[in-house]
Amino acid sequence: MTDDADDPCSHCGEDVADALARTVRLSVDRAEIDSQRLCPACFAEWIGRYESEMQPDSEPDQPVVEEVDGEFIVD
């Protein structure tokens, strides 16, 4: 493949030049399971999905405030 070749993005199908394309590869035990060639916009979407899906479900440690007998207790 040459540096100025245009191949389609695996996600949206738009042609993307090699210089702008990003390749995302999924490997398990050194065996390639999947490979996707992405344009810059689709790569940004992929990064956003990856970050949101890999975040823990719980909120960061924040104090718990509860009211007991009219007093507020902060744990």
N, CA, C and O atoms as a Tinker XYZ file with bonds, in Angstrom:
   300  protein
     1  N      0.840000   -1.169000    0.000000    73     2
     2  CA     0.000000    0.000000    0.000000    64     1     3
     3  C      0.892000    1.241000    0.000000    63     2     4     5
     4  O      1.887000    1.284000    0.723000    81     3
     5  N      0.556000    2.227000   -0.783000    73     3     6
     6  CA     1.357000    3.443000   -0.846000    64     5     7
     7  C      0.878000    4.434000    0.183000    63     6     8     9
     8  O     -0.217000    4.298000    0.729000    81     7
     9  N      1.703000    5.439000    0.450000    73     7    10
    10  CA     1.363000    6.434000    1.475000    64     9    11
    11  C      0.158000    7.280000    1.112000    63    10    12    13
    12  O     -0.527000    7.781000    2.004000    81    11
    13  N     -0.121000    7.454000   -0.186000    73    11    14
    14  CA    -1.221000    8.323000   -0.564000    64    13    15
    15  C     -2.452000    7.534000   -0.993000    63    14    16    17
    16  O     -3.385000    8.114000   -1.548000    81    15
    17  N     -2.475000    6.246000   -0.752000    73    15    18
    18  CA    -3.616000    5.417000   -1.124000    64    17    19
    19  C     -4.806000    5.746000   -0.236000    63    18    20    21
    20  O     -4.659000    6.029000    0.953000    81    19
    21  N     -5.985000    5.701000   -0.841000    73    19    22
    22  CA    -7.211000    5.917000   -0.085000    64    21    23
    23  C     -7.945000    4.589000    0.035000    63    22    24    25
    24  O     -8.251000    3.951000   -0.972000    81    23
    25  N     -8.222000    4.180000    1.242000    73    23    26
    26  CA    -9.005000    2.986000    1.511000    64    25    27
    27  C    -10.143000    3.413000    2.410000    63    26    28    29
    28  O    -10.025000    4.416000    3.114000    81    27
    29  N    -11.247000    2.676000    2.405000    73    27    30
    30  CA   -12.388000    3.092000    3.214000    64    29    31
    31  C    -12.192000    2.867000    4.713000    63    30    32    33
    32  O    -11.479000    1.959000    5.141000    81    31
    33  N    -12.839000    3.712000    5.479000    73    31    34
    34  CA   -12.915000    3.568000    6.937000    64    33    35
    35  C    -13.793000    2.344000    7.211000    63    34    36    37
    36  O    -14.833000    2.172000    6.575000    81    35
    37  N    -13.385000    1.507000    8.140000    73    35    38
    38  CA   -14.153000    0.300000    8.473000    64    37    39
    39  C    -15.498000    0.631000    9.111000    63    38    40    41
    40  O    -16.410000   -0.196000    9.090000    81    39
    41  N    -15.633000    1.830000    9.679000    73    39    42
    42  CA   -16.871000    2.192000   10.369000    64    41    43
    43  C    -17.849000    2.938000    9.457000    63    42    44    45
    44  O    -18.996000    2.517000    9.304000    81    43
    45  N    -17.402000    4.047000    8.851000    73    43    46
    46  CA   -18.316000    4.875000    8.058000    64    45    47
    47  C    -18.217000    4.623000    6.554000    63    46    48    49
    48  O    -19.119000    5.003000    5.808000    81    47
    49  N    -17.134000    3.988000    6.100000    73    47    50
    50  CA   -16.990000    3.676000    4.688000    64    49    51
    51  C    -16.387000    4.773000    3.833000    63    50    52    53
    52  O    -16.173000    4.575000    2.637000    81    51
    53  N    -16.107000    5.935000    4.426000    73    51    54
    54  CA   -15.499000    7.038000    3.677000    64    53    55
    55  C    -14.040000    6.714000    3.383000    63    54    56    57
    56  O    -13.357000    6.099000    4.202000    81    55
    57  N    -13.561000    7.133000    2.203000    73    55    58
    58  CA   -12.145000    6.958000    1.887000    64    57    59
    59  C    -11.303000    7.805000    2.826000    63    58    60    61
    60  O    -11.668000    8.933000    3.157000    81    59
    61  N    -10.174000    7.255000    3.252000    73    59    62
    62  CA    -9.274000    7.981000    4.148000    64    61    63
    63  C     -7.843000    7.693000    3.725000    63    62    64    65
    64  O     -7.471000    6.537000    3.521000    81    63
    65  N     -7.040000    8.742000    3.594000    73    63    66
    66  CA    -5.640000    8.600000    3.207000    64    65    67
    67  C     -4.858000    7.940000    4.337000    63    66    68    69
    68  O     -5.193000    8.115000    5.509000    81    67
    69  N     -3.830000    7.191000    3.996000    73    67    70
    70  CA    -3.015000    6.500000    4.990000    64    69    71
    71  C     -2.504000    7.446000    6.075000    63    70    72    73
    72  O     -2.465000    7.082000    7.250000    81    71
    73  N     -2.114000    8.651000    5.685000    73    71    74
    74  CA    -1.543000    9.588000    6.655000    64    73    75
    75  C     -2.548000    9.970000    7.740000    63    74    76    77
    76  O     -2.150000   10.358000    8.838000    81    75
    77  N     -3.847000    9.865000    7.445000    73    75    78
    78  CA    -4.879000   10.239000    8.417000    64    77    79
    79  C     -5.508000    9.044000    9.109000    63    78    80    81
    80  O     -6.148000    9.202000   10.149000    81    79
    81  N     -5.342000    7.872000    8.562000    73    79    82
    82  CA    -6.007000    6.678000    9.084000    64    81    83
    83  C     -5.357000    6.197000   10.377000    63    82    84    85
    84  O     -4.160000    6.380000   10.597000    81    83
    85  N     -6.171000    5.581000   11.221000    73    83    86
    86  CA    -5.710000    4.931000   12.441000    64    85    87
    87  C     -6.200000    3.501000   12.400000    63    86    88    89
    88  O     -7.318000    3.242000   11.954000    81    87
    89  N     -5.390000    2.574000   12.855000    73    87    90
    90  CA    -5.783000    1.174000   12.880000    64    89    91
    91  C     -5.909000    0.721000   14.323000    63    90    92    93
    92  O     -4.999000    0.900000   15.132000    81    91
    93  N     -7.053000    0.133000   14.626000    73    91    94
    94  CA    -7.323000   -0.408000   15.949000    64    93    95
    95  C     -7.292000   -1.928000   15.809000    63    94    96    97
    96  O     -8.029000   -2.500000   15.006000    81    95
    97  N     -6.440000   -2.570000   16.591000    73    95    98
    98  CA    -6.304000   -4.022000   16.537000    64    97    99
    99  C     -6.650000   -4.631000   17.889000    63    98   100   101
   100  O     -6.244000   -4.124000   18.935000    81    99
   101  N     -7.402000   -5.719000   17.853000    73    99   102
   102  CA    -7.727000   -6.469000   19.055000    64   101   103
   103  C     -7.006000   -7.804000   18.958000    63   102   104   105
   104  O     -7.215000   -8.573000   18.021000    81   103
   105  N     -6.152000   -8.065000   19.944000    73   103   106
   106  CA    -5.395000   -9.318000   19.978000    64   105   107
   107  C     -5.593000   -9.997000   21.321000    63   106   108   109
   108  O     -5.667000   -9.341000   22.361000    81   107
   109  N     -5.678000  -11.315000   21.284000    73   107   110
   110  CA    -5.770000  -12.117000   22.490000    64   109   111
   111  C     -4.694000  -13.184000   22.388000    63   110   112   113
   112  O     -4.658000  -13.947000   21.424000    81   111
   113  N     -3.821000  -13.236000   23.378000    73   111   114
   114  CA    -2.710000  -14.194000   23.377000    64   113   115
   115  C     -1.933000  -14.133000   22.067000    63   114   116   117
   116  O     -1.601000  -15.160000   21.476000    81   115
   117  N     -1.654000  -12.925000   21.631000    73   115   118
   118  CA    -0.886000  -12.626000   20.424000    64   117   119
   119  C     -1.576000  -13.015000   19.120000    63   118   120   121
   120  O     -0.975000  -12.890000   18.053000    81   119
   121  N     -2.821000  -13.481000   19.179000    73   119   122
   122  CA    -3.572000  -13.798000   17.968000    64   121   123
   123  C     -4.503000  -12.627000   17.657000    63   122   124   125
   124  O     -5.289000  -12.221000   18.513000    81   123
   125  N     -4.421000  -12.080000   16.437000    73   123   126
   126  CA    -5.260000  -10.950000   16.078000    64   125   127
   127  C     -6.700000  -11.415000   15.891000    63   126   128   129
   128  O     -6.977000  -12.298000   15.078000    81   127
   129  N     -7.608000  -10.816000   16.644000    73   127   130
   130  CA    -9.024000  -11.151000   16.589000    64   129   131
   131  C     -9.746000  -10.230000   15.619000    63   130   132   133
   132  O    -10.611000  -10.670000   14.862000    81   131
   133  N     -9.385000   -8.942000   15.644000    73   131   134
   134  CA   -10.061000   -7.958000   14.801000    64   133   135
   135  C     -9.102000   -6.821000   14.496000    63   134   136   137
   136  O     -8.208000   -6.519000   15.287000    81   135
   137  N     -9.292000   -6.195000   13.350000    73   135   138
   138  CA    -8.511000   -5.028000   12.968000    64   137   139
   139  C     -9.432000   -4.086000   12.210000    63   138   140   141
   140  O    -10.128000   -4.499000   11.282000    81   139
   141  N     -9.435000   -2.818000   12.609000    73   139   142
   142  CA   -10.287000   -1.831000   11.949000    64   141   143
   143  C     -9.461000   -0.633000   11.534000    63   142   144   145
   144  O     -8.652000   -0.127000   12.312000    81   143
   145  N     -9.662000   -0.179000   10.312000    73   143   146
   146  CA    -9.025000    1.029000    9.788000    64   145   147
   147  C    -10.056000    2.143000    9.933000    63   146   148   149
   148  O    -11.152000    2.058000    9.378000    81   147
   149  N     -9.701000    3.192000   10.683000    73   147   150
   150  CA   -10.672000    4.235000   10.998000    64   149   151
   151  C    -10.202000    5.610000   10.545000    63   150   152   153
   152  O     -9.015000    5.930000   10.618000    81   151
   153  N    -11.153000    6.422000   10.075000    73   151   154
   154  CA   -10.868000    7.818000    9.760000    64   153   155
   155  C    -10.742000    8.574000   11.086000    63   154   156   157
   156  O    -11.120000    8.037000   12.127000    81   155
   157  N    -10.226000    9.791000   11.075000    73   155   158
   158  CA   -10.053000   10.533000   12.337000    64   157   159
   159  C    -11.336000   10.694000   13.151000    63   158   160   161
   160  O    -11.303000   10.565000   14.374000    81   159
   161  N    -12.464000   10.974000   12.499000    73   159   162
   162  CA   -13.721000   11.168000   13.238000    64   161   163
   163  C    -14.181000    9.866000   13.891000    63   162   164   165
   164  O    -14.587000    9.862000   15.053000    81   163
   165  N    -14.118000    8.764000   13.148000    73   163   166
   166  CA   -14.541000    7.474000   13.712000    64   165   167
   167  C    -13.577000    7.011000   14.804000    63   166   168   169
   168  O    -13.996000    6.379000   15.773000    81   167
   169  N    -12.285000    7.322000   14.651000    73   167   170
   170  CA   -11.322000    6.975000   15.685000    64   169   171
   171  C    -11.630000    7.742000   16.965000    63   170   172   173
   172  O    -11.555000    7.181000   18.058000    81   171
   173  N    -11.977000    9.028000   16.835000    73   171   174
   174  CA   -12.334000    9.827000   18.016000    64   173   175
   175  C    -13.568000    9.245000   18.703000    63   174   176   177
   176  O    -13.625000    9.191000   19.931000    81   175
   177  N    -14.564000    8.806000   17.912000    73   175   178
   178  CA   -15.751000    8.170000   18.488000    64   177   179
   179  C    -15.371000    6.871000   19.192000    63   178   180   181
   180  O    -15.879000    6.578000   20.275000    81   179
   181  N    -14.481000    6.096000   18.583000    73   179   182
   182  CA   -14.046000    4.822000   19.177000    64   181   183
   183  C    -13.363000    5.079000   20.515000    63   182   184   185
   184  O    -13.628000    4.381000   21.494000    81   183
   185  N    -12.483000    6.080000   20.560000    73   183   186
   186  CA   -11.787000    6.430000   21.809000    64   185   187
   187  C    -12.803000    6.831000   22.875000    63   186   188   189
   188  O    -12.692000    6.403000   24.024000    81   187
   189  N    -13.783000    7.641000   22.511000    73   187   190
   190  CA   -14.818000    8.055000   23.462000    64   189   191
   191  C    -15.600000    6.877000   24.012000    63   190   192   193
   192  O    -15.844000    6.799000   25.216000    81   191
   193  N    -15.998000    5.953000   23.131000    73   191   194
   194  CA   -16.720000    4.753000   23.585000    64   193   195
   195  C    -15.840000    3.904000   24.487000    63   194   196   197
   196  O    -16.297000    3.409000   25.518000    81   195
   197  N    -14.577000    3.732000   24.103000    73   195   198
   198  CA   -13.646000    2.933000   24.904000    64   197   199
   199  C    -13.510000    3.520000   26.308000    63   198   200   201
   200  O    -13.601000    2.798000   27.301000    81   199
   201  N    -13.291000    4.832000   26.385000    73   199   202
   202  CA   -13.124000    5.477000   27.688000    64   201   203
   203  C    -14.384000    5.355000   28.533000    63   202   204   205
   204  O    -14.292000    5.061000   29.725000    81   203
   205  N    -15.568000    5.575000   27.942000    73   203   206
   206  CA   -16.799000    5.518000   28.736000    64   205   207
   207  C    -17.121000    4.093000   29.162000    63   206   208   209
   208  O    -17.628000    3.888000   30.265000    81   207
   209  N    -16.841000    3.100000   28.317000    73   207   210
   210  CA   -17.141000    1.721000   28.674000    64   209   211
   211  C    -16.137000    1.146000   29.664000    63   210   212   213
   212  O    -16.461000    0.209000   30.393000    81   211
   213  N    -14.939000    1.685000   29.704000    73   211   214
   214  CA   -13.922000    1.155000   30.599000    64   213   215
   215  C    -13.920000    1.856000   31.955000    63   214   216   217
   216  O    -13.186000    1.441000   32.852000    81   215
   217  N    -14.714000    2.899000   32.127000    73   215   218
   218  CA   -14.811000    3.584000   33.409000    64   217   219
   219  C    -15.603000    2.723000   34.379000    63   218   220   221
   220  O    -16.529000    2.023000   33.969000    81   219
   221  N    -15.254000    2.764000   35.656000    73   219   222
   222  CA   -16.050000    2.012000   36.635000    64   221   223
   223  C    -17.457000    2.595000   36.717000    63   222   224   225
   224  O    -17.667000    3.782000   36.468000    81   223
   225  N    -18.422000    1.737000   37.070000    73   223   226
   226  CA   -19.818000    2.162000   37.148000    64   225   227
   227  C    -20.084000    3.101000   38.312000    63   226   228   229
   228  O    -20.997000    3.925000   38.248000    81   227
   229  N    -19.298000    2.986000   39.374000    73   227   230
   230  CA   -19.549000    3.800000   40.556000    64   229   231
   231  C    -18.879000    5.171000   40.421000    63   230   232   233
   232  O    -17.920000    5.352000   39.671000    81   231
   233  N    -19.406000    6.096000   41.154000    73   231   234
   234  CA   -18.837000    7.438000   41.208000    64   233   235
   235  C    -17.543000    7.401000   42.003000    63   234   236   237
   236  O    -17.343000    6.499000   42.816000    81   235
   237  N    -16.671000    8.360000   41.780000    73   235   238
   238  CA   -15.468000    8.426000   42.606000    64   237   239
   239  C    -15.853000    8.590000   44.074000    63   238   240   241
   240  O    -16.950000    9.047000   44.397000    81   239
   241  N    -14.936000    8.211000   44.948000    73   239   242
   242  CA   -15.223000    8.290000   46.379000    64   241   243
   243  C    -15.655000    9.695000   46.763000    63   242   244   245
   244  O    -14.891000   10.654000   46.657000    81   243
   245  N    -16.889000    9.790000   47.206000    73   243   246
   246  CA   -17.433000   11.056000   47.681000    64   245   247
   247  C    -18.009000   10.804000   49.068000    63   246   248   249
   248  O    -18.481000    9.706000   49.361000    81   247
   249  N    -17.969000   11.812000   49.911000    73   247   250
   250  CA   -18.503000   11.608000   51.258000    64   249   251
   251  C    -19.992000   11.301000   51.221000    63   250   252   253
   252  O    -20.739000   11.837000   50.403000    81   251
   253  N    -20.398000   10.430000   52.123000    73   251   254
   254  CA   -21.807000   10.070000   52.255000    64   253   255
   255  C    -22.362000   10.885000   53.409000    63   254   256   257
   256  O    -21.840000   10.849000   54.523000    81   255
   257  N    -23.430000   11.620000   53.125000    73   255   258
   258  CA   -24.056000   12.454000   54.151000    64   257   259
   259  C    -25.414000   11.850000   54.470000    63   258   260   261
   260  O    -26.234000   11.628000   53.579000    81   259
   261  N    -25.640000   11.589000   55.738000    73   259   262
   262  CA   -26.938000   11.080000   56.152000    64   261   263
   263  C    -27.401000   11.838000   57.393000    63   262   264   265
   264  O    -26.601000   12.328000   58.190000    81   263
   265  N    -28.713000   11.913000   57.523000    73   263   266
   266  CA   -29.280000   12.627000   58.671000    64   265   267
   267  C    -29.774000   11.618000   59.695000    63   266   268   269
   268  O    -30.550000   10.717000   59.376000    81   267
   269  N    -29.314000   11.784000   60.928000    73   267   270
   270  CA   -29.730000   10.918000   62.035000    64   269   271
   271  C    -30.160000   11.793000   63.184000    63   270   272   273
   272  O    -29.366000   12.565000   63.722000    81   271
   273  N    -31.428000   11.672000   63.564000    73   271   274
   274  CA   -31.967000   12.452000   64.685000    64   273   275
   275  C    -31.687000   13.951000   64.523000    63   274   276   277
   276  O    -31.312000   14.621000   65.486000    81   275
   277  N    -31.864000   14.467000   63.328000    73   275   278
   278  CA   -31.678000   15.900000   63.097000    64   277   279
   279  C    -30.244000   16.312000   62.939000    63   278   280   281
   280  O    -29.981000   17.492000   62.710000    81   279
   281  N    -29.296000   15.398000   63.048000    73   279   282
   282  CA   -27.890000   15.726000   62.852000    64   281   283
   283  C    -27.412000   15.126000   61.530000    63   282   284   285
   284  O    -27.839000   14.043000   61.129000    81   283
   285  N    -26.537000   15.841000   60.883000    73   283   286
   286  CA   -25.983000   15.354000   59.629000    64   285   287
   287  C    -24.639000   14.683000   59.914000    63   286   288   289
   288  O    -23.751000   15.269000   60.535000    81   287
   289  N    -24.515000   13.451000   59.448000    73   287   290
   290  CA   -23.290000   12.688000   59.661000    64   289   291
   291  C    -22.626000   12.504000   58.293000    63   290   292   293
   292  O    -23.249000   12.072000   57.323000    81   291
   293  N    -21.340000   12.849000   58.258000    73   291   294
   294  CA   -20.567000   12.706000   57.023000    64   293   295
   295  C    -19.586000   11.568000   57.202000    63   294   296   297
   296  O    -18.741000   11.597000   58.097000    81   295
   297  N    -19.701000   10.572000   56.351000    73   295   298
   298  CA   -18.775000    9.428000   56.392000    64   297   299
   299  C    -17.708000    9.614000   55.329000    63   298   300
   300  O    -16.824000    8.769000   55.187000    81   299
